[in-house]
């Protein structure tokens, strides 16, 4: 099972039945984003004035600046795979 499949099988917040489920989902997404943020060159990552971590999104996903809450699932999964490959 690929990382993309694992992320997609998680229930989004709207479909979870409890507040704890929503928090778990957010925490997992934020942890995955933090790994991506650490693996991104410092010229392509940053921080908003409120402390939110950001990275430059790839052009095929629309480009621009994304945060843990705004990055699409496909980009999150693809970037995680690339960082894992780089670490080997």
Secondary structure, DSSP 8 states (H G I E B T S, - for coil): --HHHHHHHS--GGG-SSHHHHHHHHHHHHHHHHHHHHHS-GGGEEE-TTS-EEEE--GGGT-SEE-TTTS-HHHHHHHHHHHHHHH-
